Amino acid sequence: MSATIYDVAKKAKVSIATVSRVINNSNLVSEKTREKVKKAMEELDYSPNAIASALTKKSILTLGLLIPDVTNPFLPN
């Protein structure tokens, strides 16, 4: 199972809000704390989940395409 923001916060000994601020490049985090969180993220091989981020932001960067017949190699006019 992949690491979560909670795992990173626990390893870096900071709150999940601080980890979130580091991920979102907020200027409210000191450079020392930012480096501590980034180190924990590297050690845990953490990468933010794009789907979870989309749920909180209420926007996704996904494009859908409907094709009526996948067996036809040409799209209808």
Distance bins in CASP14 RR format, pairs under 12 A and 6 or more apart:
PFRMAT RR
TARGET T0000
AUTHOR 0000-0000-0000
RMODE 2
METHOD distances of the structure
MODEL  1
1 7 0 0 0 0 1 0 0 0 0 0 0
1 44 0 0 0 0 0 1 0 0 0 0 0
1 45 0 0 0 0 0 1 0 0 0 0 0
1 46 0 0 0 0 0 1 0 0 0 0 0
2 8 0 0 0 0 0 1 0 0 0 0 0
2 41 0 0 0 0 0 1 0 0 0 0 0
2 44 0 0 0 0 1 0 0 0 0 0 0
2 45 1 0 0 1 0 0 0 0 0 0 0
2 46 1 0 0 1 0 0 0 0 0 0 0
2 47 1 0 0 1 0 0 0 0 0 0 0
2 48 0 0 0 0 0 1 0 0 0 0 0
2 49 0 0 0 0 1 0 0 0 0 0 0
2 52 0 0 0 0 0 1 0 0 0 0 0
3 9 0 0 0 0 0 1 0 0 0 0 0
3 10 0 0 0 0 1 0 0 0 0 0 0
3 11 0 0 0 0 1 0 0 0 0 0 0
3 12 0 0 0 0 0 1 0 0 0 0 0
3 19 0 0 0 0 0 1 0 0 0 0 0
3 40 0 0 0 0 1 0 0 0 0 0 0
3 41 0 0 0 0 1 0 0 0 0 0 0
3 42 0 0 0 0 0 1 0 0 0 0 0
3 43 0 0 0 0 1 0 0 0 0 0 0
3 44 1 1 0 0 0 0 0 0 0 0 0
3 45 1 0 0 1 0 0 0 0 0 0 0
3 46 1 0 1 0 0 0 0 0 0 0 0
3 47 0 0 0 0 1 0 0 0 0 0 0
3 48 0 0 0 0 0 1 0 0 0 0 0
3 49 0 0 0 0 0 1 0 0 0 0 0
4 10 0 0 0 0 1 0 0 0 0 0 0
4 11 0 0 0 0 0 1 0 0 0 0 0
4 16 0 0 0 0 1 0 0 0 0 0 0
4 19 0 0 0 0 1 0 0 0 0 0 0
4 20 0 0 0 0 0 1 0 0 0 0 0
4 40 0 0 0 0 0 1 0 0 0 0 0
4 41 0 0 0 0 0 1 0 0 0 0 0
4 44 0 0 0 0 1 0 0 0 0 0 0
4 45 0 0 0 0 0 1 0 0 0 0 0
4 46 1 0 0 1 0 0 0 0 0 0 0
4 47 0 0 0 0 0 1 0 0 0 0 0
4 48 0 0 0 0 0 1 0 0 0 0 0
4 49 0 0 0 0 1 0 0 0 0 0 0
4 52 0 0 0 0 1 0 0 0 0 0 0
5 11 0 0 0 0 0 1 0 0 0 0 0
5 12 0 0 0 0 0 1 0 0 0 0 0
5 14 0 0 0 0 0 1 0 0 0 0 0
5 15 0 0 0 0 0 1 0 0 0 0 0
5 16 1 0 1 0 0 0 0 0 0 0 0
5 17 0 0 0 0 1 0 0 0 0 0 0
5 18 0 0 0 0 0 1 0 0 0 0 0
5 19 1 0 1 0 0 0 0 0 0 0 0
5 20 1 0 0 1 0 0 0 0 0 0 0
5 21 0 0 0 0 0 1 0 0 0 0 0
5 22 0 0 0 0 1 0 0 0 0 0 0
5 23 1 0 0 1 0 0 0 0 0 0 0
5 24 0 0 0 0 0 1 0 0 0 0 0
5 37 0 0 0 0 0 1 0 0 0 0 0
5 40 0 0 0 0 0 1 0 0 0 0 0
5 41 0 0 0 0 1 0 0 0 0 0 0
5 44 0 0 0 0 0 1 0 0 0 0 0
5 46 1 0 0 1 0 0 0 0 0 0 0
5 47 0 0 0 0 0 1 0 0 0 0 0
5 48 1 0 0 1 0 0 0 0 0 0 0
5 49 0 0 0 0 1 0 0 0 0 0 0
5 52 0 0 0 0 1 0 0 0 0 0 0
5 53 0 0 0 0 0 1 0 0 0 0 0
5 56 0 0 0 0 0 1 0 0 0 0 0
6 12 0 0 0 0 0 1 0 0 0 0 0
6 14 0 0 0 0 0 1 0 0 0 0 0
6 15 0 0 0 0 0 1 0 0 0 0 0
6 16 1 0 0 1 0 0 0 0 0 0 0
6 17 0 0 0 0 0 1 0 0 0 0 0
6 19 0 0 0 0 1 0 0 0 0 0 0
6 20 0 0 0 0 0 1 0 0 0 0 0
6 40 0 0 0 0 0 1 0 0 0 0 0
6 44 0 0 0 0 0 1 0 0 0 0 0
6 46 0 0 0 0 0 1 0 0 0 0 0
7 16 0 0 0 0 1 0 0 0 0 0 0
7 19 0 0 0 0 1 0 0 0 0 0 0
7 37 0 0 0 0 0 1 0 0 0 0 0
7 40 0 0 0 0 1 0 0 0 0 0 0
7 41 0 0 0 0 1 0 0 0 0 0 0
7 43 0 0 0 0 0 1 0 0 0 0 0
7 44 1 0 1 0 0 0 0 0 0 0 0
7 45 0 0 0 0 0 1 0 0 0 0 0
7 46 1 0 0 1 0 0 0 0 0 0 0
8 14 0 0 0 0 1 0 0 0 0 0 0
8 15 0 0 0 0 0 1 0 0 0 0 0
8 16 0 0 0 0 1 0 0 0 0 0 0
8 17 0 0 0 0 0 1 0 0 0 0 0
8 18 0 0 0 0 1 0 0 0 0 0 0
8 19 1 0 1 0 0 0 0 0 0 0 0
8 20 0 0 0 0 1 0 0 0 0 0 0
8 22 0 0 0 0 1 0 0 0 0 0 0
8 23 0 0 0 0 1 0 0 0 0 0 0
8 36 0 0 0 0 0 1 0 0 0 0 0
8 37 1 0 0 1 0 0 0 0 0 0 0
8 38 0 0 0 0 1 0 0 0 0 0 0
8 39 0 0 0 0 1 0 0 0 0 0 0
8 40 1 0 1 0 0 0 0 0 0 0 0
8 41 1 0 1 0 0 0 0 0 0 0 0
8 42 0 0 0 0 1 0 0 0 0 0 0
8 43 0 0 0 0 1 0 0 0 0 0 0
8 44 1 0 1 0 0 0 0 0 0 0 0
8 45 0 0 0 0 0 1 0 0 0 0 0
8 46 1 0 1 0 0 0 0 0 0 0 0
8 47 0 0 0 0 0 1 0 0 0 0 0
8 48 0 0 0 0 0 1 0 0 0 0 0
9 15 1 0 1 0 0 0 0 0 0 0 0
9 16 1 0 1 0 0 0 0 0 0 0 0
9 17 0 0 0 0 1 0 0 0 0 0 0
9 18 1 0 0 1 0 0 0 0 0 0 0
9 19 1 0 1 0 0 0 0 0 0 0 0
9 20 0 0 0 0 1 0 0 0 0 0 0
9 21 0 0 0 0 0 1 0 0 0 0 0
9 22 0 0 0 0 0 1 0 0 0 0 0
9 23 0 0 0 0 0 1 0 0 0 0 0
9 33 0 0 0 0 0 1 0 0 0 0 0
9 36 0 0 0 0 0 1 0 0 0 0 0
9 37 0 0 0 0 1 0 0 0 0 0 0
9 40 0 0 0 0 1 0 0 0 0 0 0
9 41 0 0 0 0 0 1 0 0 0 0 0
9 44 0 0 0 0 0 1 0 0 0 0 0
9 46 0 0 0 0 0 1 0 0 0 0 0
10 16 0 0 0 0 1 0 0 0 0 0 0
10 18 0 0 0 0 0 1 0 0 0 0 0
10 19 0 0 0 0 1 0 0 0 0 0 0
10 37 0 0 0 0 0 1 0 0 0 0 0
10 40 0 0 0 0 1 0 0 0 0 0 0
10 43 0 0 0 0 0 1 0 0 0 0 0
10 44 0 0 0 0 1 0 0 0 0 0 0
10 46 0 0 0 0 0 1 0 0 0 0 0
11 19 0 0 0 0 1 0 0 0 0 0 0
11 36 0 0 0 0 1 0 0 0 0 0 0
11 37 0 0 0 0 1 0 0 0 0 0 0
11 38 0 0 0 0 0 1 0 0 0 0 0
11 39 0 0 0 0 1 0 0 0 0 0 0
11 40 1 0 1 0 0 0 0 0 0 0 0
11 41 0 0 0 0 1 0 0 0 0 0 0
11 42 0 0 0 0 0 1 0 0 0 0 0
11 43 1 0 0 1 0 0 0 0 0 0 0
11 44 1 0 0 1 0 0 0 0 0 0 0
11 45 0 0 0 0 0 1 0 0 0 0 0
11 46 0 0 0 0 1 0 0 0 0 0 0
12 18 1 0 0 1 0 0 0 0 0 0 0
12 19 1 0 0 1 0 0 0 0 0 0 0
12 21 0 0 0 0 0 1 0 0 0 0 0
12 22 0 0 0 0 1 0 0 0 0 0 0
12 29 0 0 0 0 0 1 0 0 0 0 0
12 32 0 0 0 0 0 1 0 0 0 0 0
12 33 1 0 0 1 0 0 0 0 0 0 0
12 34 0 0 0 0 1 0 0 0 0 0 0
12 35 0 0 0 0 1 0 0 0 0 0 0
12 36 1 0 1 0 0 0 0 0 0 0 0
12 37 1 0 1 0 0 0 0 0 0 0 0
12 38 0 0 0 0 1 0 0 0 0 0 0
12 39 1 0 0 1 0 0 0 0 0 0 0
12 40 1 1 0 0 0 0 0 0 0 0 0
12 41 0 0 0 0 1 0 0 0 0 0 0
12 42 0 0 0 0 0 1 0 0 0 0 0
12 43 0 0 0 0 1 0 0 0 0 0 0
12 44 0 0 0 0 1 0 0 0 0 0 0
12 46 0 0 0 0 0 1 0 0 0 0 0
13 19 0 0 0 0 0 1 0 0 0 0 0
13 33 0 0 0 0 1 0 0 0 0 0 0
13 36 1 0 0 1 0 0 0 0 0 0 0
13 37 0 0 0 0 1 0 0 0 0 0 0
13 39 0 0 0 0 0 1 0 0 0 0 0
13 40 0 0 0 0 1 0 0 0 0 0 0
14 20 0 0 0 0 0 1 0 0 0 0 0
14 21 0 0 0 0 1 0 0 0 0 0 0
14 22 0 0 0 0 1 0 0 0 0 0 0
14 29 0 0 0 0 1 0 0 0 0 0 0
14 30 0 0 0 0 0 1 0 0 0 0 0
14 32 0 0 0 0 0 1 0 0 0 0 0
14 33 1 0 0 1 0 0 0 0 0 0 0
14 34 0 0 0 0 0 1 0 0 0 0 0
14 35 0 0 0 0 0 1 0 0 0 0 0
14 36 1 0 0 1 0 0 0 0 0 0 0
14 37 1 0 0 1 0 0 0 0 0 0 0
14 38 0 0 0 0 0 1 0 0 0 0 0
14 39 0 0 0 0 0 1 0 0 0 0 0
14 40 0 0 0 0 1 0 0 0 0 0 0
14 41 0 0 0 0 0 1 0 0 0 0 0
15 21 0 0 0 0 1 0 0 0 0 0 0
15 22 0 0 0 0 0 1 0 0 0 0 0
15 29 0 0 0 0 0 1 0 0 0 0 0
15 33 0 0 0 0 0 1 0 0 0 0 0
15 37 0 0 0 0 0 1 0 0 0 0 0
16 22 0 0 0 0 0 1 0 0 0 0 0
16 23 0 0 0 0 0 1 0 0 0 0 0
16 37 0 0 0 0 0 1 0 0 0 0 0
17 23 0 0 0 0 0 1 0 0 0 0 0
17 24 0 0 0 0 0 1 0 0 0 0 0
17 26 0 0 0 0 1 0 0 0 0 0 0
17 28 0 0 0 0 1 0 0 0 0 0 0
17 29 0 0 0 0 1 0 0 0 0 0 0
17 33 0 0 0 0 0 1 0 0 0 0 0
17 37 0 0 0 0 0 1 0 0 0 0 0
18 24 0 0 0 0 0 1 0 0 0 0 0
18 26 0 0 0 0 1 0 0 0 0 0 0
18 28 0 0 0 0 1 0 0 0 0 0 0
18 29 1 0 0 1 0 0 0 0 0 0 0
18 30 0 0 0 0 1 0 0 0 0 0 0
18 32 0 0 0 0 0 1 0 0 0 0 0
18 33 1 0 0 1 0 0 0 0 0 0 0
18 34 0 0 0 0 1 0 0 0 0 0 0
18 36 0 0 0 0 1 0 0 0 0 0 0
18 37 1 0 0 1 0 0 0 0 0 0 0
18 38 0 0 0 0 0 1 0 0 0 0 0
18 40 0 0 0 0 0 1 0 0 0 0 0
18 41 0 0 0 0 0 1 0 0 0 0 0
19 26 0 0 0 0 0 1 0 0 0 0 0
19 29 0 0 0 0 1 0 0 0 0 0 0
19 33 0 0 0 0 1 0 0 0 0 0 0
19 34 0 0 0 0 0 1 0 0 0 0 0
19 36 0 0 0 0 0 1 0 0 0 0 0
19 37 1 0 1 0 0 0 0 0 0 0 0
19 38 0 0 0 0 1 0 0 0 0 0 0
19 40 0 0 0 0 1 0 0 0 0 0 0
19 41 1 0 0 1 0 0 0 0 0 0 0
19 44 0 0 0 0 0 1 0 0 0 0 0
19 46 0 0 0 0 1 0 0 0 0 0 0
19 48 0 0 0 0 1 0 0 0 0 0 0
20 26 0 0 0 0 1 0 0 0 0 0 0
20 28 0 0 0 0 0 1 0 0 0 0 0
20 29 0 0 0 0 1 0 0 0 0 0 0
20 37 0 0 0 0 1 0 0 0 0 0 0
20 41 0 0 0 0 0 1 0 0 0 0 0
20 48 0 0 0 0 1 0 0 0 0 0 0
20 52 0 0 0 0 0 1 0 0 0 0 0
20 53 0 0 0 0 0 1 0 0 0 0 0
20 56 0 0 0 0 1 0 0 0 0 0 0
21 27 0 0 0 0 1 0 0 0 0 0 0
21 28 1 0 1 0 0 0 0 0 0 0 0
21 29 1 0 1 0 0 0 0 0 0 0 0
21 30 0 0 0 0 0 1 0 0 0 0 0
21 33 0 0 0 0 1 0 0 0 0 0 0
21 34 0 0 0 0 1 0 0 0 0 0 0
21 37 0 0 0 0 1 0 0 0 0 0 0
22 28 0 0 0 0 1 0 0 0 0 0 0
22 29 1 0 1 0 0 0 0 0 0 0 0
22 30 0 0 0 0 0 1 0 0 0 0 0
22 31 0 0 0 0 0 1 0 0 0 0 0
22 32 0 0 0 0 0 1 0 0 0 0 0
22 33 1 0 0 1 0 0 0 0 0 0 0
22 34 1 0 1 0 0 0 0 0 0 0 0
22 35 0 0 0 0 1 0 0 0 0 0 0
22 36 0 0 0 0 1 0 0 0 0 0 0
22 37 1 0 1 0 0 0 0 0 0 0 0
22 38 1 0 0 1 0 0 0 0 0 0 0
22 39 0 0 0 0 0 1 0 0 0 0 0
22 40 0 0 0 0 1 0 0 0 0 0 0
22 41 1 0 0 1 0 0 0 0 0 0 0
22 46 0 0 0 0 0 1 0 0 0 0 0
22 48 0 0 0 0 0 1 0 0 0 0 0
23 29 0 0 0 0 0 1 0 0 0 0 0
23 34 0 0 0 0 0 1 0 0 0 0 0
23 37 0 0 0 0 1 0 0 0 0 0 0
23 38 0 0 0 0 1 0 0 0 0 0 0
23 40 0 0 0 0 0 1 0 0 0 0 0
23 41 0 0 0 0 1 0 0 0 0 0 0
23 46 0 0 0 0 1 0 0 0 0 0 0
23 47 0 0 0 0 1 0 0 0 0 0 0
23 48 1 0 1 0 0 0 0 0 0 0 0
23 49 0 0 0 0 0 1 0 0 0 0 0
23 50 0 0 0 0 0 1 0 0 0 0 0
23 52 0 0 0 0 0 1 0 0 0 0 0
23 53 0 0 0 0 1 0 0 0 0 0 0
23 56 0 0 0 0 0 1 0 0 0 0 0
24 34 0 0 0 0 0 1 0 0 0 0 0
24 37 0 0 0 0 0 1 0 0 0 0 0
24 48 0 0 0 0 1 0 0 0 0 0 0
24 53 0 0 0 0 1 0 0 0 0 0 0
24 56 0 0 0 0 0 1 0 0 0 0 0
24 57 0 0 0 0 0 1 0 0 0 0 0
25 34 0 0 0 0 1 0 0 0 0 0 0
25 37 0 0 0 0 0 1 0 0 0 0 0
25 38 0 0 0 0 0 1 0 0 0 0 0
25 48 0 0 0 0 0 1 0 0 0 0 0
26 33 0 0 0 0 0 1 0 0 0 0 0
26 34 0 0 0 0 1 0 0 0 0 0 0
26 37 0 0 0 0 0 1 0 0 0 0 0
27 34 0 0 0 0 1 0 0 0 0 0 0
28 34 0 0 0 0 0 1 0 0 0 0 0
29 35 0 0 0 0 1 0 0 0 0 0 0
29 36 0 0 0 0 1 0 0 0 0 0 0
29 37 1 0 0 1 0 0 0 0 0 0 0
29 38 0 0 0 0 0 1 0 0 0 0 0
30 36 0 0 0 0 1 0 0 0 0 0 0
30 37 0 0 0 0 0 1 0 0 0 0 0
31 37 0 0 0 0 0 1 0 0 0 0 0
31 38 0 0 0 0 0 1 0 0 0 0 0
32 38 0 0 0 0 0 1 0 0 0 0 0
32 39 0 0 0 0 0 1 0 0 0 0 0
33 39 0 0 0 0 0 1 0 0 0 0 0
33 40 0 0 0 0 0 1 0 0 0 0 0
34 40 0 0 0 0 0 1 0 0 0 0 0
34 41 0 0 0 0 0 1 0 0 0 0 0
35 41 0 0 0 0 0 1 0 0 0 0 0
35 42 0 0 0 0 0 1 0 0 0 0 0
36 42 0 0 0 0 0 1 0 0 0 0 0
36 43 0 0 0 0 0 1 0 0 0 0 0
37 43 0 0 0 0 0 1 0 0 0 0 0
37 44 0 0 0 0 0 1 0 0 0 0 0
37 46 0 0 0 0 1 0 0 0 0 0 0
38 44 0 0 0 0 0 1 0 0 0 0 0
38 46 0 0 0 0 1 0 0 0 0 0 0
39 46 0 0 0 0 0 1 0 0 0 0 0
40 46 1 0 0 1 0 0 0 0 0 0 0
41 47 0 0 0 0 1 0 0 0 0 0 0
41 48 0 0 0 0 1 0 0 0 0 0 0
47 53 0 0 0 0 0 1 0 0 0 0 0
48 54 0 0 0 0 0 1 0 0 0 0 0
48 56 0 0 0 0 0 1 0 0 0 0 0
48 57 0 0 0 0 0 1 0 0 0 0 0
49 55 0 0 0 0 1 0 0 0 0 0 0
49 56 0 0 0 0 0 1 0 0 0 0 0
50 56 0 0 0 0 0 1 0 0 0 0 0
50 57 0 0 0 0 0 1 0 0 0 0 0
50 59 0 0 0 0 0 1 0 0 0 0 0
50 60 0 0 0 0 1 0 0 0 0 0 0
50 61 0 0 0 0 1 0 0 0 0 0 0
50 62 0 0 0 0 1 0 0 0 0 0 0
51 57 0 0 0 0 0 1 0 0 0 0 0
51 60 0 0 0 0 1 0 0 0 0 0 0
51 61 0 0 0 0 0 1 0 0 0 0 0
51 62 0 0 0 0 1 0 0 0 0 0 0
52 60 0 0 0 0 0 1 0 0 0 0 0
53 59 0 0 0 0 1 0 0 0 0 0 0
53 60 0 0 0 0 1 0 0 0 0 0 0
53 61 0 0 0 0 1 0 0 0 0 0 0
54 60 1 0 1 0 0 0 0 0 0 0 0
54 61 1 0 0 1 0 0 0 0 0 0 0
54 62 0 0 0 0 1 0 0 0 0 0 0
65 75 0 0 0 0 1 0 0 0 0 0 0
66 75 0 0 0 0 0 1 0 0 0 0 0
66 76 0 0 0 0 0 1 0 0 0 0 0
67 73 0 0 0 0 0 1 0 0 0 0 0
67 74 0 0 0 0 0 1 0 0 0 0 0
67 75 1 0 0 1 0 0 0 0 0 0 0
67 76 0 0 0 0 1 0 0 0 0 0 0
68 74 0 0 0 0 0 1 0 0 0 0 0
68 75 0 0 0 0 1 0 0 0 0 0 0
68 76 1 0 0 1 0 0 0 0 0 0 0
69 75 0 0 0 0 1 0 0 0 0 0 0
69 76 0 0 0 0 1 0 0 0 0 0 0
END
